[in-house]
Amino acid sequence: MTIRHWPQAEKPREKLISRGASALSDAELLAIFLRTGTYGLTAVDLARQLLTDFGSLRRILDADANTFCQRKGLGKAKYAQLQAALEISRRHMAENLERSDCLTDSKQTLSYLQAQLRDYDYEVFACLMLDNRNRVIALREMFRGTIDGASVYPREVVKQALADNAAAVILAHNHPSGVCEPSQADIRITEQLKKALALVDIRVLDHVIVGDEVICLSEQGLV
């Protein structure tokens, strides 16, 4: 039976419209994106098969073009659509942050940083520059390194923060391993940057480590 012949309340698009996107399973959300199935498979069946093959929705979203396009029912057009949808999501989060206080809306801030930094296979050190009302000015990717770490230079961070006229900064970097536990180097560079930025009256509000989860050094008393 095709999706067209399913009961109205069970069709993914109709279900989303009537109950909201959060009511849908990963397979149903993916089916809406796919729009059509393949011979003998509905879009939902194809979505379930892809989730089984890749292992999770995140792995589908993170797949490179070659891996993605090799799967039956996918191709360059769908890859381009998916990447566009992901970028729209990131920009939507960024625009929302520009209008909100990063301290009072910390969940949204952490989600944004995770979306921006989680999927690099090398370490990236970034600074979220904030104005005097803790609203986002810009996210600056300052340094890139290997899977083992990135060299961070306090002078360059201070220079960029002054150029952005930032009043405060949230430091952030990813751990490509997925393990978020802060290292001694993480703690040391946090302290160095706090001291350097304090000299020009710029506050360090937090240092966020992004991996499979997100950890804030402020919650551990390390900022």
C-alpha positions as YAML, in Angstrom:
chain: A
units: angstrom
residues:
- id: 1
  name: MET
  ca: [0.00, 0.00, 0.00]
- id: 2
  name: THR
  ca: [1.37, 3.43, -0.93]
- id: 3
  name: ILE
  ca: [1.35, 6.35, 1.51]
- id: 4
  name: ARG
  ca: [-1.42, 7.88, -0.59]
- id: 5
  name: HIS
  ca: [-3.73, 5.10, 0.60]
- id: 6
  name: TRP
  ca: [-2.80, 5.37, 4.29]
- id: 7
  name: PRO
  ca: [-5.33, 6.77, 6.78]
- id: 8
  name: GLN
  ca: [-5.17, 10.59, 6.73]
- id: 9
  name: ALA
  ca: [-3.92, 10.85, 10.31]
- id: 10
  name: GLU
  ca: [-0.98, 8.52, 9.60]
- id: 11
  name: LYS
  ca: [0.39, 10.29, 6.53]
- id: 12
  name: PRO
  ca: [3.64, 12.03, 7.58]
- id: 13
  name: ARG
  ca: [2.88, 15.44, 6.07]
- id: 14
  name: GLU
  ca: [-0.67, 15.55, 7.39]
- id: 15
  name: LYS
  ca: [0.52, 14.29, 10.78]
- id: 16
  name: LEU
  ca: [3.15, 17.07, 10.93]
- id: 17
  name: ILE
  ca: [0.61, 19.75, 10.06]
- id: 18
  name: SER
  ca: [-1.96, 18.55, 12.59]
- id: 19
  name: ARG
  ca: [0.32, 17.51, 15.45]
- id: 20
  name: GLY
  ca: [3.62, 19.32, 14.89]
- id: 21
  name: ALA
  ca: [7.04, 18.11, 13.72]
- id: 22
  name: SER
  ca: [8.01, 16.79, 17.16]
- id: 23
  name: ALA
  ca: [5.27, 14.15, 16.92]
- id: 24
  name: LEU
  ca: [6.99, 12.46, 13.97]
- id: 25
  name: SER
  ca: [9.58, 9.70, 14.15]
- id: 26
  name: ASP
  ca: [12.98, 10.05, 12.47]
- id: 27
  name: ALA
  ca: [11.73, 7.87, 9.62]
- id: 28
  name: GLU
  ca: [8.63, 10.01, 9.11]
- id: 29
  name: LEU
  ca: [10.63, 13.25, 9.07]
- id: 30
  name: LEU
  ca: [13.10, 11.76, 6.63]
- id: 31
  name: ALA
  ca: [10.25, 10.48, 4.45]
- id: 32
  name: ILE
  ca: [8.88, 14.02, 4.10]
- id: 33
  name: PHE
  ca: [12.31, 15.14, 2.93]
- id: 34
  name: LEU
  ca: [12.62, 12.21, 0.48]
- id: 35
  name: ARG
  ca: [9.09, 12.86, -0.85]
- id: 36
  name: THR
  ca: [9.00, 9.59, -2.85]
- id: 37
  name: GLY
  ca: [10.10, 6.02, -2.32]
- id: 38
  name: THR
  ca: [11.50, 3.52, -4.82]
- id: 39
  name: TYR
  ca: [10.00, 0.51, -6.52]
- id: 40
  name: GLY
  ca: [8.30, -1.60, -3.85]
- id: 41
  name: LEU
  ca: [9.12, 0.83, -1.02]
- id: 42
  name: THR
  ca: [7.14, 3.78, 0.28]
- id: 43
  name: ALA
  ca: [9.06, 6.90, 1.31]
- id: 44
  name: VAL
  ca: [8.71, 5.82, 4.95]
- id: 45
  name: ASP
  ca: [10.02, 2.32, 4.15]
- id: 46
  name: LEU
  ca: [12.96, 3.83, 2.30]
- id: 47
  name: ALA
  ca: [13.63, 6.19, 5.21]
- id: 48
  name: ARG
  ca: [13.64, 3.27, 7.67]
- id: 49
  name: GLN
  ca: [16.04, 1.35, 5.44]
- id: 50
  name: LEU
  ca: [18.38, 4.34, 5.25]
- id: 51
  name: LEU
  ca: [18.30, 4.77, 9.02]
- id: 52
  name: THR
  ca: [19.22, 1.10, 9.42]
- id: 53
  name: ASP
  ca: [22.00, 1.31, 6.82]
- id: 54
  name: PHE
  ca: [23.56, 4.50, 8.20]
- id: 55
  name: GLY
  ca: [22.83, 3.76, 11.86]
- id: 56
  name: SER
  ca: [21.16, 7.04, 12.79]
- id: 57
  name: LEU
  ca: [19.62, 10.21, 11.43]
- id: 58
  name: ARG
  ca: [22.73, 12.17, 12.38]
- id: 59
  name: ARG
  ca: [24.94, 9.88, 10.29]
- id: 60
  name: ILE
  ca: [22.72, 10.47, 7.28]
- id: 61
  name: LEU
  ca: [22.96, 14.23, 7.79]
- id: 62
  name: ASP
  ca: [26.74, 14.05, 8.28]
- id: 63
  name: ALA
  ca: [27.46, 11.79, 5.28]
- id: 64
  name: ASP
  ca: [29.69, 13.20, 2.55]
- id: 65
  name: ALA
  ca: [28.34, 13.58, -0.99]
- id: 66
  name: ASN
  ca: [29.87, 10.37, -2.30]
- id: 67
  name: THR
  ca: [28.57, 8.18, 0.54]
- id: 68
  name: PHE
  ca: [25.14, 9.80, 0.44]
- id: 69
  name: CYS
  ca: [24.66, 9.55, -3.32]
- id: 70
  name: GLN
  ca: [25.63, 5.88, -3.47]
- id: 71
  name: ARG
  ca: [22.44, 4.89, -1.63]
- id: 72
  name: LYS
  ca: [19.40, 3.83, -3.62]
- id: 73
  name: GLY
  ca: [16.78, 6.56, -3.71]
- id: 74
  name: LEU
  ca: [19.29, 9.34, -3.06]
- id: 75
  name: GLY
  ca: [21.39, 11.44, -5.41]
- id: 76
  name: LYS
  ca: [23.05, 14.81, -5.97]
- id: 77
  name: ALA
  ca: [19.79, 16.73, -6.01]
- id: 78
  name: LYS
  ca: [18.68, 15.34, -2.63]
- id: 79
  name: TYR
  ca: [22.18, 15.86, -1.21]
- id: 80
  name: ALA
  ca: [22.04, 19.52, -2.26]
- id: 81
  name: GLN
  ca: [18.56, 19.89, -0.77]
- id: 82
  name: LEU
  ca: [19.67, 18.33, 2.50]
- id: 83
  name: GLN
  ca: [22.73, 20.55, 2.81]
- id: 84
  name: ALA
  ca: [20.60, 23.60, 2.08]
- id: 85
  name: ALA
  ca: [18.10, 22.55, 4.76]
- id: 86
  name: LEU
  ca: [20.91, 22.10, 7.30]
- id: 87
  name: GLU
  ca: [22.36, 25.52, 6.50]
- id: 88
  name: ILE
  ca: [18.91, 27.13, 6.78]
- id: 89
  name: SER
  ca: [18.60, 25.55, 10.24]
- id: 90
  name: ARG
  ca: [22.00, 26.93, 11.33]
- id: 91
  name: ARG
  ca: [21.18, 30.41, 10.06]
- id: 92
  name: HIS
  ca: [17.78, 30.30, 11.75]
- id: 93
  name: MET
  ca: [19.45, 29.53, 15.07]
- id: 94
  name: ALA
  ca: [22.00, 32.32, 14.49]
- id: 95
  name: GLU
  ca: [19.27, 34.87, 13.76]
- id: 96
  name: ASN
  ca: [17.35, 33.86, 16.86]
- id: 97
  name: LEU
  ca: [20.48, 34.27, 18.97]
- id: 98
  name: GLU
  ca: [21.06, 37.77, 17.61]
- id: 99
  name: ARG
  ca: [17.79, 38.84, 19.24]
- id: 100
  name: SER
  ca: [18.19, 37.05, 22.57]
- id: 101
  name: ASP
  ca: [20.32, 37.15, 25.71]
- id: 102
  name: CYS
  ca: [22.80, 34.28, 25.50]
- id: 103
  name: LEU
  ca: [22.85, 33.88, 29.27]
- id: 104
  name: THR
  ca: [19.09, 33.68, 29.78]
- id: 105
  name: ASP
  ca: [18.63, 31.52, 26.66]
- id: 106
  name: SER
  ca: [21.60, 29.24, 27.27]
- id: 107
  name: LYS
  ca: [19.94, 26.13, 25.81]
- id: 108
  name: GLN
  ca: [19.57, 27.81, 22.43]
- id: 109
  name: THR
  ca: [23.16, 29.07, 22.61]
- id: 110
  name: LEU
  ca: [24.52, 25.60, 23.31]
- id: 111
  name: SER
  ca: [22.42, 24.06, 20.52]
- id: 112
  name: TYR
  ca: [23.79, 26.65, 18.11]
- id: 113
  name: LEU
  ca: [27.42, 26.03, 19.09]
- id: 114
  name: GLN
  ca: [26.92, 22.28, 18.85]
- id: 115
  name: ALA
  ca: [25.39, 22.59, 15.37]
- id: 116
  name: GLN
  ca: [28.30, 24.76, 14.22]
- id: 117
  name: LEU
  ca: [31.21, 22.79, 15.69]
- id: 118
  name: ARG
  ca: [30.17, 19.18, 16.27]
- id: 119
  name: ASP
  ca: [30.86, 17.70, 12.86]
- id: 120
  name: TYR
  ca: [34.43, 18.82, 12.18]
- id: 121
  name: ASP
  ca: [36.93, 15.96, 12.11]
- id: 122
  name: TYR
  ca: [39.63, 18.30, 13.41]
- id: 123
  name: GLU
  ca: [39.65, 20.68, 16.34]
- id: 124
  name: VAL
  ca: [38.24, 24.18, 15.85]
- id: 125
  name: PHE
  ca: [38.50, 26.95, 18.45]
- id: 126
  name: ALA
  ca: [35.84, 29.65, 18.14]
- id: 127
  name: CYS
  ca: [34.65, 32.72, 19.98]
- id: 128
  name: LEU
  ca: [31.05, 33.85, 20.24]
- id: 129
  name: MET
  ca: [31.37, 37.64, 20.40]
- id: 130
  name: LEU
  ca: [28.64, 39.37, 22.44]
- id: 131
  name: ASP
  ca: [27.54, 42.95, 22.96]
- id: 132
  name: ASN
  ca: [26.88, 44.58, 26.34]
- id: 133
  name: ARG
  ca: [23.40, 42.95, 26.45]
- id: 134
  name: ASN
  ca: [24.87, 39.50, 25.79]
- id: 135
  name: ARG
  ca: [23.46, 39.39, 22.25]
- id: 136
  name: VAL
  ca: [25.47, 37.76, 19.50]
- id: 137
  name: ILE
  ca: [27.65, 39.94, 17.31]
- id: 138
  name: ALA
  ca: [29.31, 37.07, 15.46]
- id: 139
  name: LEU
  ca: [30.74, 33.59, 15.82]
- id: 140
  name: ARG
  ca: [34.41, 33.71, 14.89]
- id: 141
  name: GLU
  ca: [36.32, 30.52, 14.07]
- id: 142
  name: MET
  ca: [39.73, 31.59, 15.29]
- id: 143
  name: PHE
  ca: [41.99, 28.56, 15.05]
- id: 144
  name: ARG
  ca: [41.98, 25.14, 13.41]
- id: 145
  name: GLY
  ca: [44.13, 22.18, 14.34]
- id: 146
  name: THR
  ca: [44.53, 18.46, 14.02]
- id: 147
  name: ILE
  ca: [42.42, 15.82, 15.76]
- id: 148
  name: ASP
  ca: [44.73, 16.30, 18.77]
- id: 149
  name: GLY
  ca: [44.25, 20.01, 19.29]
- id: 150
  name: ALA
  ca: [44.53, 23.58, 18.03]
- id: 151
  name: SER
  ca: [47.10, 26.21, 18.93]
- id: 152
  name: VAL
  ca: [45.30, 29.17, 20.48]
- id: 153
  name: TYR
  ca: [46.93, 32.62, 20.57]
- id: 154
  name: PRO
  ca: [45.45, 35.05, 23.14]
- id: 155
  name: ARG
  ca: [46.71, 38.10, 21.23]
- id: 156
  name: GLU
  ca: [44.63, 37.15, 18.16]
- id: 157
  name: VAL
  ca: [41.53, 36.57, 20.28]
- id: 158
  name: VAL
  ca: [41.92, 39.99, 21.94]
- id: 159
  name: LYS
  ca: [42.50, 41.63, 18.55]
- id: 160
  name: GLN
  ca: [39.34, 40.11, 17.06]
- id: 161
  name: ALA
  ca: [37.22, 40.87, 20.12]
- id: 162
  name: LEU
  ca: [38.27, 44.54, 19.98]
- id: 163
  name: ALA
  ca: [37.58, 44.67, 16.23]
- id: 164
  name: ASP
  ca: [34.07, 43.32, 16.90]
- id: 165
  name: ASN
  ca: [33.58, 45.80, 19.76]
- id: 166
  name: ALA
  ca: [32.66, 42.85, 21.97]
- id: 167
  name: ALA
  ca: [31.78, 43.37, 25.62]
- id: 168
  name: ALA
  ca: [31.89, 39.66, 26.43]
- id: 169
  name: VAL
  ca: [32.96, 36.38, 24.86]
- id: 170
  name: ILE
  ca: [31.90, 32.76, 25.05]
- id: 171
  name: LEU
  ca: [34.82, 30.50, 24.13]
- id: 172
  name: ALA
  ca: [34.03, 27.24, 22.35]
- id: 173
  name: HIS
  ca: [35.85, 24.36, 20.75]
- id: 174
  name: ASN
  ca: [35.06, 20.84, 19.64]
- id: 175
  name: HIS
  ca: [36.55, 17.49, 20.59]
- id: 176
  name: PRO
  ca: [36.50, 15.38, 17.40]
- id: 177
  name: SER
  ca: [36.66, 12.23, 19.53]
- id: 178
  name: GLY
  ca: [33.19, 13.07, 20.85]
- id: 179
  name: VAL
  ca: [34.43, 12.96, 24.46]
- id: 180
  name: CYS
  ca: [33.74, 16.31, 26.14]
- id: 181
  name: GLU
  ca: [35.83, 15.97, 29.29]
- id: 182
  name: PRO
  ca: [37.98, 19.14, 29.59]
- id: 183
  name: SER
  ca: [41.73, 18.61, 29.41]
- id: 184
  name: GLN
  ca: [44.33, 20.47, 31.43]
- id: 185
  name: ALA
  ca: [45.17, 22.37, 28.24]
- id: 186
  name: ASP
  ca: [41.51, 23.45, 27.96]
- id: 187
  name: ILE
  ca: [41.53, 24.74, 31.53]
- id: 188
  name: ARG
  ca: [44.88, 26.48, 31.05]
- id: 189
  name: ILE
  ca: [43.90, 28.33, 27.85]
- id: 190
  name: THR
  ca: [40.63, 29.42, 29.47]
- id: 191
  name: GLU
  ca: [42.56, 31.07, 32.27]
- id: 192
  name: GLN
  ca: [45.03, 32.67, 29.86]
- id: 193
  name: LEU
  ca: [42.24, 34.12, 27.72]
- id: 194
  name: LYS
  ca: [40.32, 35.38, 30.77]
- id: 195
  name: LYS
  ca: [43.40, 37.31, 31.91]
- id: 196
  name: ALA
  ca: [44.22, 38.65, 28.43]
- id: 197
  name: LEU
  ca: [40.67, 39.80, 27.72]
- id: 198
  name: ALA
  ca: [40.25, 41.30, 31.20]
- id: 199
  name: LEU
  ca: [43.07, 43.73, 30.36]
- id: 200
  name: VAL
  ca: [40.80, 45.30, 27.74]
- id: 201
  name: ASP
  ca: [37.66, 45.01, 29.91]
- id: 202
  name: ILE
  ca: [36.10, 42.09, 27.99]
- id: 203
  name: ARG
  ca: [34.50, 39.33, 30.05]
- id: 204
  name: VAL
  ca: [34.76, 35.58, 29.39]
- id: 205
  name: LEU
  ca: [31.33, 34.20, 30.25]
- id: 206
  name: ASP
  ca: [31.99, 30.54, 29.55]
- id: 207
  name: HIS
  ca: [34.04, 27.97, 27.66]
- id: 208
  name: VAL
  ca: [31.92, 25.39, 25.87]
- id: 209
  name: ILE
  ca: [33.29, 22.02, 24.77]
- id: 210
  name: VAL
  ca: [31.35, 20.35, 21.97]
- id: 211
  name: GLY
  ca: [31.36, 16.63, 21.30]
- id: 212
  name: ASP
  ca: [28.64, 14.01, 21.38]
- id: 213
  name: GLU
  ca: [27.33, 16.15, 24.23]
- id: 214
  name: VAL
  ca: [28.08, 19.70, 25.34]
- id: 215
  name: ILE
  ca: [29.94, 20.69, 28.51]
- id: 216
  name: CYS
  ca: [30.22, 24.20, 29.98]
- id: 217
  name: LEU
  ca: [33.33, 24.86, 32.03]
- id: 218
  name: SER
  ca: [31.39, 27.47, 34.03]
- id: 219
  name: GLU
  ca: [29.18, 24.68, 35.42]
- id: 220
  name: GLN
  ca: [32.30, 22.94, 36.70]
- id: 221
  name: GLY
  ca: [33.61, 26.10, 38.36]
- id: 222
  name: LEU
  ca: [36.43, 26.43, 35.82]
- id: 223
  name: VAL
  ca: [35.54, 29.87, 34.42]
...
